[in-house]
Amino acid sequence: MFSQQFHAWAHGKKSKLPPPVVALQDAGVLVSRSQHGAHHRPPYNNNYCIVSGIWNEFLDKHKVFEALEMVLFFKLGVRPRSWSEPNSDWIEETETHSQVTILRLDYCSDVDVEMIIEMSNITD
């Protein structure tokens, strides 16, 4: 029920998050900005967990999401973006003065896009 909020907090700066959320992120109960940030960087095929991140290492090691991508590809013909190099269809330069490349996720809401833009300087 709250997974999207936990995900939104993973895109937020510590200084702007409620102290209990920061404590839960620091304790590993909720996924932190730096942990989740790895999902938005090449090779774009890991760290899919958006609530706690505790399963990321196990699921990545056992290639669970890669297997699910294969199922989707063979059943529906949908090719995951992680299988090819990023291109202009889903990557764009948004801040040339800071040389930041931001994902433009076509299926995201404006709020999600704003959160991704805020992640341009990932620090905890």
Buried (B, 14 or more C-beta within 10 A) or exposed (E): EEEEEBBBBBBBEBEEBEEEBBEBBEEEBBBBBEBBBBBBEEEBBBBBBBBBBBEBEEBBEEEEBBEEBEEEEEEEEEEBBBEEEBEEEEBEEBEEEEEEEBBBEEEEEEEBBEBBBBBBEBEE
